[in-house]
């Protein structure tokens, strides 16, 4: 005897639908049991013993959320003469910023050979070569890259740095290449000078995401060990 002898076409469709629903529930339960639950258990087990630690200034382009923590700062307008051409103080500041934010991807000498940049696609820019710069090698072009980032790459915006710091970093990046960078665009440079001279800026409080997560986890763990409040009846 066949099942067709006992069930009509509509009944067979309903039976097949019910069977598929049961299989779907079994698959979801298996996925949850073998994937989600173990992950939650692992997270719950490791969280108290291995708190997340924020790393400052070592990820740069790889993770822009890991910039160093900064307190709010009000910066007055800048005298363009102090930033438009490199000077000792500006270059010292720029080199420190480069080591903190750029060297992990672009390498200490700007050759694009930093350890953190090996797996990136496209690869980090080689600042020592005059080839394939997205925005160009002029000073105003490098500043634009730092200000806006480059879409489709790991180069993010560094607009959380002050204008002076971005210009210091631009001078250092340009200094890494011994080739002729060409003449700067007078109109673009004039616009930068006007921006620096006319507009102060407010640098807001900033905390890296991973440090914020660390603080939240610590506060959560502390709250778990507090005695529950008594119930008023």
Secondary structure, DSSP 8 states (H G I E B T S, - for coil): --GGGTS-HHHHHHHHHHHHHHHHHHHHHHHIIIIIHHHHHHHHHHHHHS------SS-GGG-GGG---B--EEE----GGGTSS--HHHHHHHHHHHHHHTHHHH-TTSSS--GGGTT-SS----TTS-S--SS-SSHHHHHHHHHH--TTSS----TTS-HHHHHHHHHHHHHT--S------HHHHHHHHHHHHH--EEE--B--HHHHHHHHHHHHHHHHTS-------
